Amino acid sequence: MLKVVAEDAGAFYQHYPRAAAIVTVTYGGRKNAMAVAWHCPVSFAPPIYGIAVAPKRYTYHMLSESKQFGINFMPFEKAETIASVGGSSGSFIDKFTEFNLAEDRAIKTEVPILKDAYTAYECRLIDNRVIGDHAWITGEIVAVHIAENVFKENGILDLNLVQPALYLGAETYCSAEKNSVKVLDRDKFGRR
């Protein structure tokens, strides 16, 4: 494969697609939601999840004060909701009212859990480090909300039932084609 070499990352979309999610927070009687594509698990035991949030964001300030956040994994059919939440500031509007974000009740935190999420984590803040123009925020997962019957017995999302929203960059979303899944034999392709 022919490659172009550059010293500048440019638009920085080379690492996409990534699952798009919505981070939720509450503080001082207000709720907010923010779209996020930079996020990942950090640890199995204890279960820790990380998100990247720019310190200039309203969500960052609420999260820093409340020391808790939710991460809501959204299906592809909610791409417009993700884009709307990501393209507006909670310091100016109530996103829950403006975008009709229905909630389920949290059980261990006060963060809003989105009813449309096929999975959501309630997290308590562990660490908050500014690295470059974003903060890397880690939280211990203290509760998990999972839509019934959307995961197979092996814990893998059933793509016949849910297509996760994937972000490609530049306000472009796609889904995972259910017929593109490959299950590879760990004995043949390496062990963990």
N, CA, C and O atoms as a DFTB+ gen file, in Angstrom:
768 C
 N C O
     1  1       0.839      -1.167       0.000
     2  2       0.000       0.000       0.000
     3  2       0.890       1.239       0.000
     4  3       1.735       1.401       0.880
     5  1       0.704       2.094      -0.968
     6  2       1.475       3.326      -1.083
     7  2       1.075       4.287       0.027
     8  3      -0.115       4.446       0.300
     9  1       2.038       4.927       0.667
    10  2       1.759       5.840       1.771
    11  2       2.344       7.209       1.486
    12  3       3.371       7.347       0.821
    13  1       1.651       8.233       2.018
    14  2       2.135       9.603       1.994
    15  2       2.657       9.883       3.390
    16  3       1.968       9.596       4.369
    17  1       3.848      10.433       3.506
    18  2       4.448      10.722       4.803
    19  2       4.402      12.222       5.035
    20  3       4.779      13.013       4.171
    21  1       3.927      12.601       6.234
    22  2       3.830      14.018       6.588
    23  2       4.196      14.192       8.055
    24  3       4.086      13.249       8.839
    25  1       4.627      15.378       8.427
    26  2       4.940      15.671       9.823
    27  2       3.760      16.293      10.557
    28  3       3.829      16.502      11.768
    29  1       2.686      16.590       9.849
    30  2       1.492      17.192      10.437
    31  2       0.342      16.187      10.330
    32  3       0.134      15.590       9.273
    33  1      -0.401      16.001      11.422
    34  2      -1.513      15.037      11.428
    35  2      -2.715      15.526      10.641
    36  3      -3.647      14.758      10.404
    37  1      -2.714      16.782      10.231
    38  2      -3.822      17.308       9.436
    39  2      -5.122      17.324      10.224
    40  3      -5.140      17.720      11.390
    41  1      -6.209      16.895       9.593
    42  2      -7.521      16.887      10.241
    43  2      -7.590      15.851      11.359
    44  3      -8.515      15.882      12.171
    45  1      -6.629      14.939      11.411
    46  2      -6.497      13.933      12.471
    47  2      -7.663      12.948      12.498
    48  3      -8.147      12.572      13.565
    49  1      -8.105      12.538      11.314
    50  2      -9.191      11.564      11.197
    51  2      -8.683      10.162      10.860
    52  3      -9.482       9.248      10.653
    53  1      -7.364       9.985      10.803
    54  2      -6.816       8.708      10.354
    55  2      -7.195       7.542      11.275
    56  3      -7.244       6.401      10.815
    57  1      -7.459       7.791      12.531
    58  2      -7.746       6.714      13.493
    59  2      -9.228       6.363      13.569
    60  3      -9.609       5.509      14.368
    61  1     -10.065       6.992      12.767
    62  2     -11.492       6.673      12.738
    63  2     -11.750       5.523      11.788
    64  3     -10.901       5.285      10.929
    65  1     -12.846       4.791      11.866
    66  2     -14.040       5.073      12.646
    67  2     -13.892       4.673      14.116
    68  3     -13.119       3.784      14.473
    69  1     -14.664       5.364      14.944
    70  2     -14.708       5.100      16.379
    71  2     -16.174       5.132      16.812
    72  3     -16.983       5.863      16.241
    73  1     -16.498       4.347      17.806
    74  2     -17.866       4.371      18.329
    75  2     -18.162       5.755      18.891
    76  3     -17.406       6.281      19.708
    77  1     -19.255       6.327      18.451
    78  2     -19.696       7.619      18.983
    79  2     -20.543       7.350      20.225
    80  3     -21.351       6.421      20.248
    81  1     -20.354       8.155      21.234
    82  2     -21.105       7.994      22.474
    83  2     -21.492       9.371      22.985
    84  3     -21.027      10.391      22.475
    85  1     -22.339       9.388      23.990
    86  2     -22.731      10.637      24.622
    87  2     -22.361      10.571      26.096
    88  3     -22.792       9.675      26.822
    89  1     -21.549      11.544      26.529
    90  2     -21.185      11.683      27.941
    91  2     -22.269      12.528      28.599
    92  3     -22.688      13.550      28.056
    93  1     -22.715      12.096      29.766
    94  2     -23.720      12.851      30.509
    95  2     -23.171      13.231      31.878
    96  3     -22.405      12.486      32.490
    97  1     -23.578      14.404      32.341
    98  2     -23.140      14.922      33.640
    99  2     -24.296      15.676      34.290
   100  3     -25.271      16.048      33.636
   101  1     -24.156      15.889      35.591
   102  2     -25.081      16.749      36.323
   103  2     -24.309      17.437      37.432
   104  3     -23.465      16.839      38.099
   105  1     -24.624      18.711      37.609
   106  2     -23.978      19.459      38.690
   107  2     -24.768      20.744      38.941
   108  3     -25.205      21.409      38.002
   109  1     -24.941      21.079      40.197
   110  2     -25.608      22.324      40.559
   111  2     -27.027      22.435      40.040
   112  3     -27.488      23.525      39.700
   113  1     -27.728      21.298      39.978
   114  2     -29.107      21.313      39.508
   115  2     -29.274      21.338      38.002
   116  3     -30.399      21.427      37.510
   117  1     -28.171      21.261      37.253
   118  2     -28.230      21.251      35.783
   119  2     -27.692      19.941      35.239
   120  3     -26.817      19.316      35.839
   121  1     -28.225      19.533      34.096
   122  2     -27.761      18.342      33.387
   123  2     -27.137      18.797      32.079
   124  3     -27.481      19.848      31.538
   125  1     -26.215      17.984      31.583
   126  2     -25.648      18.279      30.276
   127  2     -25.242      16.973      29.599
   128  3     -25.072      15.938      30.243
   129  1     -25.095      17.058      28.293
   130  2     -24.686      15.918      27.469
   131  2     -23.714      16.422      26.418
   132  3     -23.835      17.548      25.935
   133  1     -22.749      15.583      26.069
   134  2     -21.723      15.951      25.095
   135  2     -21.362      14.726      24.253
   136  3     -21.174      13.637      24.795
   137  1     -21.265      14.895      22.947
   138  2     -20.824      13.800      22.086
   139  2     -19.333      13.590      22.266
   140  3     -18.579      14.549      22.437
   141  1     -18.905      12.326      22.227
   142  2     -17.492      12.003      22.380
   143  2     -17.155      10.805      21.491
   144  3     -17.896       9.823      21.440
   145  1     -16.027      10.906      20.794
   146  2     -15.535       9.777      19.999
   147  2     -14.210       9.263      20.563
   148  3     -13.796       8.144      20.259
   149  1     -13.554      10.070      21.374
   150  2     -12.284       9.655      21.971
   151  2     -12.554       9.101      23.363
   152  3     -12.665       9.844      24.339
   153  1     -12.658       7.780      23.428
   154  2     -12.954       7.099      24.687
   155  2     -12.549       5.637      24.561
   156  3     -12.485       5.097      23.457
   157  1     -12.272       4.990      25.708
   158  2     -11.918       3.573      25.664
   159  2     -11.841       2.980      27.070
   160  3     -11.698       3.710      28.051
   161  1     -11.937       1.637      27.162
   162  2     -11.712       0.981      28.445
   163  2     -10.236       1.092      28.810
   164  3      -9.368       1.133      27.938
   165  1      -9.969       1.138      30.112
   166  2      -8.601       1.273      30.594
   167  2      -8.198       0.081      31.452
   168  3      -7.028      -0.302      31.458
   169  1      -9.150      -0.515      32.181
   170  2      -8.833      -1.605      33.104
   171  2     -10.044      -2.519      33.268
   172  3     -11.191      -2.072      33.263
   173  1      -9.750      -3.830      33.417
   174  2     -10.806      -4.801      33.730
   175  2     -11.134      -4.790      35.221
   176  3     -12.302      -4.743      35.607
   177  1     -10.098      -4.833      36.052
   178  2     -10.291      -4.973      37.494
   179  2      -9.424      -3.966      38.236
   180  3      -8.214      -4.164      38.344
   181  1      -9.998      -2.918      38.738
   182  2     -11.423      -2.584      38.668
   183  2     -11.778      -2.096      37.268
   184  3     -10.898      -1.704      36.502
   185  1     -13.078      -2.119      36.931
   186  2     -13.475      -1.649      35.603
   187  2     -13.329      -0.129      35.516
   188  3     -14.005       0.609      36.233
   189  1     -12.442       0.328      34.632
   190  2     -12.165       1.757      34.487
   191  2     -12.336       2.142      33.015
   192  3     -11.920       1.417      32.111
   193  1     -12.953       3.291      32.805
   194  2     -13.187       3.789      31.456
   195  2     -12.617       5.191      31.343
   196  3     -12.653       5.959      32.304
   197  1     -12.086       5.532      30.159
   198  2     -11.494       6.844      29.945
   199  2     -12.158       7.595      28.811
   200  3     -12.602       7.008      27.824
   201  1     -12.217       8.918      28.975
   202  2     -12.765       9.789      27.941
   203  2     -11.852      11.001      27.782
   204  3     -11.201      11.423      28.738
   205  1     -11.805      11.552      26.585
   206  2     -11.044      12.774      26.331
   207  2     -12.037      13.922      26.159
   208  3     -12.942      13.865      25.326
   209  1     -11.844      14.968      26.971
   210  2     -12.735      16.128      26.936
   211  2     -11.871      17.389      26.957
   212  3     -10.950      17.500      27.766
   213  1     -12.165      18.326      26.077
   214  2     -11.428      19.594      26.070
   215  2     -11.812      20.399      27.314
   216  3     -13.000      20.546      27.604
   217  1     -10.828      20.922      28.053
   218  2     -11.117      21.702      29.262
   219  2     -11.987      22.929      29.030
   220  3     -12.587      23.438      29.977
   221  1     -12.070      23.413      27.807
   222  2     -12.913      24.580      27.530
   223  2     -14.401      24.218      27.449
   224  3     -15.248      25.108      27.392
   225  1     -14.721      22.933      27.442
   226  2     -16.111      22.492      27.313
   227  2     -16.862      22.641      28.633
   228  3     -16.303      22.437      29.711
   229  1     -18.132      22.998      28.524
   230  2     -19.016      23.128      29.678
   231  2     -19.096      21.795      30.432
   232  3     -19.095      21.777      31.663
   233  1     -19.164      20.695      29.703
   234  2     -19.212      19.364      30.312
   235  2     -17.995      19.122      31.198
   236  3     -18.116      18.533      32.272
   237  1     -16.835      19.569      30.760
   238  2     -15.615      19.368      31.538
   239  2     -15.739      20.025      32.913
   240  3     -15.375      19.424      33.923
   241  1     -16.240      21.227      32.953
   242  2     -16.360      21.935      34.226
   243  2     -17.372      21.246      35.143
   244  3     -17.141      21.128      36.347
   245  1     -18.486      20.796      34.580
   246  2     -19.490      20.092      35.388
   247  2     -18.934      18.775      35.918
   248  3     -19.142      18.430      37.081
   249  1     -18.232      18.049      35.069
   250  2     -17.646      16.763      35.447
   251  2     -16.572      16.958      36.521
   252  3     -16.507      16.190      37.481
   253  1     -15.749      17.961      36.361
   254  2     -14.679      18.225      37.333
   255  2     -15.246      18.530      38.712
   256  3     -14.661      18.145      39.724
   257  1     -16.371      19.212      38.758
   258  2     -16.993      19.556      40.037
   259  2     -17.782      18.387      40.631
   260  3     -17.703      18.136      41.833
   261  1     -18.537      17.675      39.801
   262  2     -19.397      16.590      40.303
   263  2     -18.633      15.302      40.566
   264  3     -19.046      14.483      41.388
   265  1     -17.513      15.126      39.863
   266  2     -16.659      13.945      39.987
   267  2     -17.384      12.643      39.604
   268  3     -17.139      11.582      40.178
   269  1     -18.267      12.758      38.633
   270  2     -18.964      11.591      38.097
   271  2     -19.424      11.885      36.669
   272  3     -19.619      13.042      36.296
   273  1     -19.595      10.827      35.877
   274  2     -20.072      10.995      34.504
   275  2     -20.700       9.698      34.028
   276  3     -20.443       8.621      34.567
   277  1     -21.522       9.829      33.010
   278  2     -22.095       8.665      32.344
   279  2     -21.538       8.606      30.938
   280  3     -21.227       9.637      30.342
   281  1     -21.412       7.401      30.408
   282  2     -21.025       7.229      29.004
   283  2     -22.108       6.344      28.384
   284  3     -22.323       5.212      28.816
   285  1     -22.776       6.874      27.378
   286  2     -23.939       6.240      26.773
   287  2     -23.624       5.853      25.337
   288  3     -23.335       6.716      24.508
   289  1     -23.676       4.565      25.041
   290  2     -23.372       4.053      23.712
   291  2     -24.663       4.037      22.895
   292  3     -25.649       3.406      23.276
   293  1     -24.636       4.737      21.773
   294  2     -25.850       5.001      21.010
   295  2     -25.908       4.200      19.716
   296  3     -24.881       3.949      19.085
   297  1     -27.123       3.798      19.324
   298  2     -27.281       3.098      18.048
   299  2     -27.198       4.083      16.877
   300  3     -27.399       5.286      17.043
   301  1     -26.899       3.547      15.701
   302  2     -26.726       4.357      14.494
   303  2     -27.942       5.230      14.186
   304  3     -27.791       6.353      13.705
   305  1     -29.137       4.724      14.457
   306  2     -30.324       5.527      14.138
   307  2     -30.426       6.796      14.987
   308  3     -31.298       7.631      14.747
   309  1     -29.551       6.946      15.965
   310  2     -29.512       8.163      16.788
   311  2     -28.340       9.068      16.409
   312  3     -27.939       9.917      17.204
   313  1     -27.788       8.899      15.211
   314  2     -26.655       9.722      14.766
   315  2     -27.018      11.204      14.761
   316  3     -26.187      12.038      15.119
   317  1     -28.243      11.548      14.364
   318  2     -28.661      12.955      14.365
   319  2     -28.667      13.522      15.783
   320  3     -28.292      14.675      15.997
   321  1     -29.092      12.712      16.744
   322  2     -29.084      13.137      18.150
   323  2     -27.654      13.367      18.615
   324  3     -27.362      14.374      19.260
   325  1     -26.764      12.439      18.290
   326  2     -25.355      12.573      18.681
   327  2     -24.775      13.857      18.089
   328  3     -24.106      14.618      18.788
   329  1     -25.028      14.097      16.804
   330  2     -24.500      15.292      16.140
   331  2     -25.091      16.566      16.743
   332  3     -24.379      17.556      16.912
   333  1     -26.366      16.551      17.065
   334  2     -27.012      17.729      17.662
   335  2     -26.441      18.026      19.038
   336  3     -26.153      19.178      19.364
   337  1     -26.280      16.986      19.841
   338  2     -25.713      17.140      21.185
   339  2     -24.272      17.642      21.080
   340  3     -23.852      18.505      21.851
   341  1     -23.525      17.099      20.126
   342  2     -22.126      17.485      19.957
   343  2     -21.933      18.854      19.338
   344  3     -20.884      19.472      19.516
   345  1     -22.928      19.335      18.616
   346  2     -22.783      20.600      17.912
   347  2     -23.363      21.801      18.644
   348  3     -23.499      22.880      18.065
   349  1     -23.704      21.616      19.919
   350  2     -24.287      22.719      20.685
   351  2     -23.667      22.751      22.079
   352  3     -23.108      21.758      22.546
   353  1     -23.774      23.900      22.733
   354  2     -23.175      24.054      24.059
   355  2     -24.246      24.050      25.141
   356  3     -25.238      24.774      25.050
   357  1     -24.040      23.237      26.153
   358  2     -24.956      23.168      27.286
   359  2     -24.925      24.417      28.148
   360  3     -25.785      24.594      29.010
   361  1     -23.949      25.281      27.929
   362  2     -23.934      26.532      28.698
   363  2     -24.992      27.498      28.164
   364  3     -25.335      28.470      28.836
   365  1     -25.517      27.236      26.942
   366  2     -26.515      28.115      26.343
   367  2     -27.908      27.501      26.262
   368  3     -28.906      28.221      26.283
   369  1     -27.982      26.160      26.170
   370  2     -29.293      25.501      26.042
   371  2     -29.363      24.290      26.963
   372  3     -28.342      23.755      27.394
   373  1     -30.583      23.873      27.252
   374  2     -30.821      22.623      27.972
   375  2     -30.954      21.536      26.901
   376  3     -32.002      21.410      26.268
   377  1     -29.916      20.774      26.706
   378  2     -29.906      19.773      25.633
   379  2     -30.951      18.683      25.857
   380  3     -31.475      18.121      24.895
   381  1     -31.256      18.380      27.117
   382  2     -32.247      17.344      27.391
   383  2     -33.631      17.759      26.898
   384  3     -34.382      16.929      26.385
   385  1     -33.967      19.017      27.047
   386  2     -35.241      19.537      26.559
   387  2     -35.180      19.765      25.048
   388  3     -36.074      19.347      24.312
   389  1     -34.126      20.425      24.599
   390  2     -33.986      20.788      23.182
   391  2     -33.992      19.574      22.255
   392  3     -34.573      19.627      21.171
   393  1     -33.350      18.484      22.672
   394  2     -33.219      17.306      21.806
   395  2     -34.016      16.102      22.302
   396  3     -33.785      14.976      21.862
   397  1     -34.945      16.341      23.209
   398  2     -35.831      15.285      23.727
   399  2     -35.055      14.062      24.207
   400  3     -35.364      12.936      23.819
   401  1     -34.057      14.282      25.042
   402  2     -33.254      13.180      25.571
   403  2     -33.976      12.550      26.754
   404  3     -33.984      13.103      27.854
   405  1     -34.579      11.396      26.523
   406  2     -35.287      10.675      27.585
   407  2     -34.269       9.963      28.459
   408  3     -33.223       9.520      27.985
   409  1     -34.591       9.858      29.743
   410  2     -33.642       9.301      30.710
   411  2     -34.175       8.058      31.413
   412  3     -35.377       7.883      31.611
   413  1     -33.221       7.202      31.781
   414  2     -33.444       6.136      32.749
   415  2     -32.783       6.605      34.034
   416  3     -31.917       7.479      34.007
   417  1     -33.182       6.035      35.144
   418  2     -32.647       6.438      36.440
   419  2     -31.295       5.783      36.706
   420  3     -31.129       4.577      36.519
   421  1     -30.343       6.584      37.141
   422  2     -29.047       6.055      37.573
   423  2     -29.244       5.340      38.910
   424  3     -30.175       5.644      39.655
   425  1     -28.356       4.386      39.203
   426  2     -28.515       3.652      40.464
   427  2     -27.383       3.901      41.464
   428  3     -27.576       3.689      42.661
   429  1     -26.211       4.343      41.006
   430  2     -25.068       4.561      41.900
   431  2     -24.553       5.995      41.874
   432  3     -23.787       6.397      42.750
   433  1     -24.968       6.764      40.879
   434  2     -24.519       8.147      40.736
   435  2     -25.755       9.012      40.496
   436  3     -26.885       8.532      40.583
   437  1     -25.533      10.267      40.198
   438  2     -26.631      11.174      39.848
   439  2     -26.635      11.509      38.367
   440  3     -27.413      12.361      37.940
   441  1     -25.783      10.861      37.564
   442  2     -25.683      11.203      36.142
   443  2     -26.912      10.732      35.374
   444  3     -27.474       9.684      35.692
   445  1     -27.334      11.488      34.370
   446  2     -28.431      11.029      33.523
   447  2     -27.974       9.829      32.676
   448  3     -26.869       9.822      32.134
   449  1     -28.827       8.841      32.576
   450  2     -28.595       7.691      31.703
   451  2     -29.615       7.791      30.575
   452  3     -30.816       7.898      30.826
   453  1     -29.139       7.756      29.339
   454  2     -30.030       7.962      28.198
   455  2     -30.814       6.695      27.873
   456  3     -30.248       5.613      27.717
   457  1     -32.113       6.855      27.776
   458  2     -33.015       5.737      27.498
   459  2     -32.702       5.089      26.147
   460  3     -32.886       3.882      25.991
   461  1     -32.232       5.871      25.165
   462  2     -31.940       5.339      23.831
   463  2     -30.594       4.617      23.730
   464  3     -30.306       4.001      22.704
   465  1     -29.775       4.682      24.767
   466  2     -28.472       4.002      24.742
   467  2     -28.681       2.490      24.847
   468  3     -29.503       2.027      25.637
   469  1     -27.940       1.730      24.057
   470  2     -28.039       0.280      24.185
   471  2     -27.188      -0.226      25.347
   472  3     -27.416      -1.324      25.855
   473  1     -26.211       0.574      25.765
   474  2     -25.417       0.316      26.969
   475  2     -24.982       1.666      27.522
   476  3     -24.692       2.598      26.771
   477  1     -24.941       1.754      28.844
   478  2     -24.457       2.979      29.474
   479  2     -23.702       2.608      30.746
   480  3     -24.053       1.649      31.434
   481  1     -22.664       3.380      31.047
   482  2     -21.881       3.200      32.260
   483  2     -22.067       4.404      33.169
   484  3     -22.064       5.547      32.713
   485  1     -22.227       4.140      34.445
   486  2     -22.147       5.187      35.462
   487  2     -20.722       5.129      35.995
   488  3     -20.256       4.066      36.406
   489  1     -20.027       6.262      35.990
   490  2     -18.625       6.295      36.403
   491  2     -18.385       7.329      37.490
   492  3     -18.980       8.407      37.491
   493  1     -17.498       6.977      38.418
   494  2     -17.013       7.920      39.418
   495  2     -15.585       8.292      39.049
   496  3     -14.758       7.427      38.761
   497  1     -15.309       9.586      39.062
   498  2     -14.018      10.113      38.641
   499  2     -12.868       9.531      39.464
   500  3     -12.920       9.490      40.693
   501  1     -11.834       9.084      38.759
   502  2     -10.596       8.627      39.384
   503  2      -9.486       9.637      39.146
   504  3      -8.756      10.012      40.063
   505  1      -9.371      10.077      37.872
   506  2      -8.265      10.959      37.515
   507  2      -8.697      11.913      36.406
   508  3      -9.562      11.594      35.590
   509  1      -8.074      13.093      36.397
   510  2      -8.384      14.125      35.422
   511  2      -7.068      14.827      35.099
   512  3      -6.581      15.630      35.894
   513  1      -6.490      14.527      33.930
   514  2      -5.189      15.080      33.542
   515  2      -5.290      15.799      32.207
   516  3      -5.757      15.231      31.220
   517  1      -4.852      17.040      32.185
   518  2      -4.808      17.769      30.928
   519  2      -3.565      17.321      30.173
   520  3      -2.448      17.378      30.687
   521  1      -3.786      16.873      28.944
   522  2      -2.712      16.402      28.073
   523  2      -2.938      17.078      26.722
   524  3      -3.865      16.717      25.996
   525  1      -2.111      18.038      26.386
   526  2      -2.329      18.785      25.146
   527  2      -3.581      19.632      25.268
   528  3      -3.769      20.326      26.267
   529  1      -4.446      19.581      24.249
   530  2      -5.650      20.404      24.276
   531  2      -6.878      19.686      24.835
   532  3      -7.986      20.219      24.778
   533  1      -6.689      18.476      25.377
   534  2      -7.774      17.723      25.995
   535  2      -7.350      17.241      27.386
   536  3      -6.165      17.195      27.715
   537  1      -8.343      16.889      28.180
   538  2      -8.089      16.236      29.461
   539  2      -8.430      14.767      29.282
   540  3      -9.442      14.427      28.670
   541  1      -7.583      13.899      29.817
   542  2      -7.877      12.468      29.830
   543  2      -8.490      12.177      31.196
   544  3      -7.834      12.269      32.233
   545  1      -9.754      11.828      31.156
   546  2     -10.538      11.624      32.369
   547  2     -10.836      10.145      32.502
   548  3     -11.356       9.521      31.577
   549  1     -10.504       9.582      33.660
   550  2     -10.805       8.182      33.909
   551  2     -11.783       8.078      35.068
   552  3     -11.746       8.849      36.027
   553  1     -12.662       7.087      34.936
   554  2     -13.639       6.854      35.979
   555  2     -13.846       5.377      36.197
   556  3     -13.776       4.584      35.257
   557  1     -14.104       5.003      37.442
   558  2     -14.440       3.613      37.743
   559  2     -15.905       3.397      37.397
   560  3     -16.770       4.179      37.793
   561  1     -16.171       2.339      36.661
   562  2     -17.546       1.994      36.304
   563  2     -18.187       1.384      37.551
   564  3     -17.761       0.334      38.033
   565  1     -19.221       2.062      38.066
   566  2     -19.878       1.591      39.285
   567  2     -21.244       0.978      39.005
   568  3     -21.824       0.337      39.882
   569  1     -21.766       1.168      37.791
   570  2     -23.022       0.535      37.381
   571  2     -23.065       0.482      35.858
   572  3     -22.539       1.361      35.174
   573  1     -23.695      -0.556      35.347
   574  2     -23.818      -0.756      33.903
   575  2     -25.297      -0.949      33.566
   576  3     -25.992      -1.730      34.216
   577  1     -25.767      -0.239      32.557
   578  2     -27.143      -0.364      32.071
   579  2     -27.060      -0.997      30.684
   580  3     -26.403      -0.451      29.798
   581  1     -27.717      -2.139      30.483
   582  2     -27.629      -2.880      29.222
   583  2     -29.036      -3.165      28.712
   584  3     -29.871      -3.699      29.442
   585  1     -29.294      -2.808      27.461
   586  2     -30.581      -3.141      26.848
   587  2     -30.722      -4.651      26.792
   588  3     -29.766      -5.363      26.485
   589  1     -31.908      -5.131      27.087
   590  2     -32.137      -6.576      27.112
   591  2     -31.970      -7.200      25.730
   592  3     -32.380      -6.629      24.720
   593  1     -31.371      -8.365      25.708
   594  2     -31.284      -9.218      24.519
   595  2     -30.524      -8.637      23.342
   596  3     -30.737      -9.089      22.217
   597  1     -29.644      -7.652      23.539
   598  2     -28.886      -7.126      22.402
   599  2     -27.457      -7.661      22.362
   600  3     -26.722      -7.419      21.405
   601  1     -27.071      -8.386      23.402
   602  2     -25.754      -9.011      23.421
   603  2     -25.917     -10.522      23.370
   604  3     -26.838     -11.086      23.961
   605  1     -25.010     -11.161      22.654
   606  2     -25.038     -12.621      22.558
   607  2     -24.507     -13.231      23.854
   608  3     -24.007     -12.517      24.723
   609  1     -24.616     -14.544      23.980
   610  2     -24.147     -15.234      25.187
   611  2     -22.673     -14.982      25.476
   612  3     -22.261     -14.983      26.636
   613  1     -21.871     -14.766      24.429
   614  2     -20.441     -14.520      24.616
   615  2     -20.129     -13.058      24.954
   616  3     -18.961     -12.691      25.081
   617  1     -21.174     -12.215      25.101
   618  2     -20.985     -10.827      25.472
   619  2     -20.806      -9.876      24.302
   620  3     -20.652      -8.672      24.508
   621  1     -20.823     -10.389      23.076
   622  2     -20.628      -9.577      21.872
   623  2     -21.967      -8.976      21.433
   624  3     -22.994      -9.656      21.447
   625  1     -21.946      -7.710      21.048
   626  2     -23.144      -7.032      20.562
   627  2     -23.694      -7.762      19.344
   628  3     -22.943      -8.082      18.422
   629  1     -24.988      -8.027      19.330
   630  2     -25.643      -8.690      18.202
   631  2     -25.974      -7.626      17.154
   632  3     -26.912      -6.848      17.326
   633  1     -25.203      -7.596      16.076
   634  2     -25.378      -6.579      15.040
   635  2     -26.661      -6.752      14.243
   636  3     -27.036      -5.869      13.472
   637  1     -27.338      -7.880      14.420
   638  2     -28.656      -8.040      13.809
   639  2     -29.700      -7.233      14.579
   640  3     -30.771      -6.932      14.052
   641  1     -29.388      -6.887      15.822
   642  2     -30.332      -6.161      16.673
   643  2     -29.961      -4.698      16.878
   644  3     -30.839      -3.842      16.984
   645  1     -28.660      -4.408      16.933
   646  2     -28.198      -3.034      17.160
   647  2     -27.000      -2.747      16.271
   648  3     -26.041      -3.518      16.228
   649  1     -27.067      -1.636      15.568
   650  2     -25.937      -1.139      14.803
   651  2     -25.372       0.052      15.573
   652  3     -26.047       1.076      15.679
   653  1     -24.145      -0.049      16.118
   654  2     -23.596       1.089      16.857
   655  2     -23.295       2.263      15.912
   656  3     -22.936       2.070      14.750
   657  1     -23.450       3.468      16.437
   658  2     -23.103       4.662      15.665
   659  2     -21.586       4.792      15.636
   660  3     -20.949       4.843      16.688
   661  1     -21.012       4.846      14.460
   662  2     -19.576       5.002      14.290
   663  2     -19.303       6.375      13.684
   664  3     -19.982       6.799      12.749
   665  1     -18.307       7.060      14.226
   666  2     -17.955       8.394      13.751
   667  2     -16.706       8.294      12.889
   668  3     -15.712       7.685      13.285
   669  1     -16.766       8.903      11.695
   670  2     -15.644       8.883      10.752
   671  2     -14.844      10.178      10.758
   672  3     -13.809      10.265      10.098
   673  1     -15.311      11.194      11.500
   674  2     -14.708      12.518      11.470
   675  2     -15.494      13.401      10.522
   676  3     -16.289      12.905       9.723
   677  1     -15.276      14.712      10.604
   678  2     -15.911      15.686       9.705
   679  2     -17.429      15.513       9.642
   680  3     -18.027      15.587       8.568
   681  1     -18.047      15.281      10.807
   682  2     -19.506      15.135      10.934
   683  2     -20.077      14.022      10.060
   684  3     -21.190      14.138       9.547
   685  1     -19.313      12.945       9.893
   686  2     -19.724      11.806       9.075
   687  2     -19.866      10.577       9.959
   688  3     -18.962      10.241      10.723
   689  1     -21.020       9.904       9.848
   690  2     -21.331       8.725      10.660
   691  2     -21.603       7.530       9.759
   692  3     -22.015       7.686       8.610
   693  1     -21.370       6.347      10.288
   694  2     -21.689       5.124       9.564
   695  2     -22.070       4.051      10.582
   696  3     -22.023       4.277      11.792
   697  1     -22.443       2.892      10.074
   698  2     -22.767       1.763      10.951
   699  2     -21.844       0.598      10.625
   700  3     -21.123       0.623       9.627
   701  1     -21.873      -0.413      11.469
   702  2     -21.111      -1.638      11.222
   703  2     -22.011      -2.590      10.440
   704  3     -23.090      -2.957      10.905
   705  1     -21.572      -2.976       9.281
   706  2     -22.373      -3.907       8.490
   707  2     -22.414      -5.257       9.185
   708  3     -21.370      -5.825       9.507
   709  1     -23.602      -5.767       9.414
   710  2     -23.740      -7.019      10.146
   711  2     -23.133      -8.208       9.407
   712  3     -22.780      -9.201      10.042
   713  1     -23.005      -8.134       8.100
   714  2     -22.429      -9.237       7.330
   715  2     -20.911      -9.155       7.203
   716  3     -20.302      -9.987       6.531
   717  1     -20.291      -8.154       7.845
   718  2     -18.845      -7.991       7.734
   719  2     -18.090      -8.571       8.925
   720  3     -16.867      -8.444       8.993
   721  1     -18.780      -9.197       9.853
   722  2     -18.150      -9.691      11.076
   723  2     -17.331     -10.949      10.791
   724  3     -17.796     -11.873      10.125
   725  1     -16.094     -10.963      11.314
   726  2     -15.226     -12.144      11.237
   727  2     -14.917     -12.589      12.656
   728  3     -14.455     -11.785      13.466
   729  1     -15.159     -13.829      12.967
   730  2     -14.750     -14.396      14.252
   731  2     -13.509     -15.234      13.966
   732  3     -13.570     -16.214      13.224
   733  1     -12.376     -14.840      14.562
   734  2     -11.101     -15.499      14.289
   735  2     -10.721     -16.421      15.438
   736  3     -10.963     -16.113      16.605
   737  1     -10.136     -17.529      15.099
   738  2      -9.728     -18.540      16.073
   739  2      -8.488     -18.060      16.824
   740  3      -7.434     -17.857      16.222
   741  1      -8.615     -17.882      18.127
   742  2      -7.518     -17.376      18.959
   743  2      -6.324     -18.333      18.930
   744  3      -5.181     -17.883      18.997
   745  1      -6.566     -19.641      18.831
   746  2      -5.455     -20.591      18.757
   747  2      -4.635     -20.394      17.474
   748  3      -3.416     -20.566      17.476
   749  1      -5.307     -20.036      16.399
   750  2      -4.626     -19.836      15.136
   751  2      -4.012     -18.434      15.034
   752  3      -2.943     -18.266      14.446
   753  1      -4.677     -17.446      15.596
   754  2      -4.242     -16.055      15.431
   755  2      -3.653     -15.433      16.693
   756  3      -3.566     -14.210      16.797
   757  1      -3.257     -16.246      17.629
   758  2      -2.562     -15.734      18.809
   759  2      -3.400     -15.715      20.058
   760  3      -4.621     -15.566      20.017
   761  1      -2.717     -15.869      21.165
   762  2      -3.379     -15.863      22.471
   763  2      -3.081     -14.587      23.196
   764  3      -2.095     -13.907      22.912
   765  1      -3.920     -14.271      24.115
   766  2      -3.748     -13.096      24.944
   767  2      -2.996     -13.431      26.204
   768  3      -2.756     -12.552      27.032
